[in-house]
């Protein structure tokens, strides 16, 4: 479970991503080293259309690329489970 400061950053990254601020979100998660950050990072690359990179981050997060078709629903799920 992430610490409170990391949780705040993860929430901020998700809010940016949901509001189409991909770069701001990416800047946050690329500097965090936790399964949740890797998962958000994976979703960002899915949004970007970079399946190869996305699958890499899904593997690091121990999540599946195929579970969610809608990245915003997936981000909301992650946010609700921080």
C-alpha positions as CSV (number, residue, x, y, z in Angstrom):
1,X,0.0,0.0,0.0
2,X,1.5,3.4,-1.0
3,X,2.4,6.0,1.6
4,X,0.2,9.1,1.9
5,X,2.6,11.3,-0.1
6,X,2.8,8.6,-2.9
7,X,-1.0,8.1,-2.8
8,X,-1.5,11.9,-3.3
9,X,0.9,11.8,-6.3
10,X,-0.9,8.8,-7.7
11,X,-4.3,10.5,-7.3
12,X,-2.9,13.6,-9.0
13,X,-1.5,11.5,-11.9
14,X,-4.8,9.8,-12.4
15,X,-6.7,13.1,-12.3
16,X,-4.3,14.5,-15.0
17,X,-4.7,11.3,-17.1
18,X,-8.5,11.3,-16.9
19,X,-8.5,15.0,-17.9
20,X,-6.3,14.3,-21.0
21,X,-3.1,15.8,-19.5
22,X,-1.0,12.7,-20.5
23,X,2.4,14.4,-20.2
24,X,1.7,15.8,-16.7
25,X,0.6,12.4,-15.5
26,X,3.5,10.6,-17.1
27,X,6.0,13.0,-15.5
28,X,4.6,11.9,-12.1
29,X,4.5,8.2,-12.5
30,X,7.8,7.8,-14.3
31,X,9.5,8.8,-11.0
32,X,7.6,6.5,-8.7
33,X,8.5,2.9,-8.1
34,X,5.5,0.9,-6.9
35,X,3.0,-1.5,-8.5
36,X,0.3,1.1,-8.6
37,X,2.6,3.6,-10.3
38,X,3.6,1.0,-12.8
39,X,0.0,0.2,-13.5
40,X,-0.9,3.8,-14.1
41,X,2.2,4.1,-16.3
42,X,0.9,1.1,-18.3
43,X,-2.5,2.7,-18.8
44,X,-0.9,5.9,-20.0
45,X,1.1,4.0,-22.7
46,X,-2.2,2.2,-23.6
47,X,-3.8,5.6,-24.1
48,X,-0.8,6.8,-26.1
49,X,-1.2,3.7,-28.4
50,X,2.3,2.3,-27.5
51,X,1.2,-1.3,-26.9
52,X,4.7,-2.7,-26.5
53,X,5.7,-0.2,-23.8
54,X,2.3,-0.5,-22.2
55,X,2.6,-4.3,-21.9
56,X,6.0,-3.9,-20.4
57,X,4.6,-1.7,-17.6
58,X,1.6,-4.0,-17.1
59,X,4.0,-6.9,-16.6
60,X,5.9,-4.8,-14.0
61,X,2.6,-4.0,-12.3
62,X,1.6,-7.7,-12.4
63,X,-1.6,-6.7,-14.2
64,X,-3.2,-7.7,-17.5
65,X,-3.3,-5.5,-20.6
66,X,-6.5,-7.1,-21.8
67,X,-8.8,-6.6,-18.7
68,X,-10.0,-3.1,-19.5
69,X,-11.1,-1.8,-22.9
70,X,-11.6,1.8,-21.5
71,X,-8.5,3.4,-20.0
72,X,-10.5,5.9,-18.1
73,X,-12.6,3.2,-16.4
74,X,-9.3,1.4,-15.5
75,X,-7.8,4.6,-14.1
76,X,-11.0,5.1,-12.0
77,X,-10.7,1.5,-10.7
78,X,-7.1,2.1,-9.7
79,X,-8.0,5.4,-8.0
80,X,-10.8,3.8,-6.1
81,X,-8.3,1.1,-4.9
82,X,-5.4,3.2,-3.8
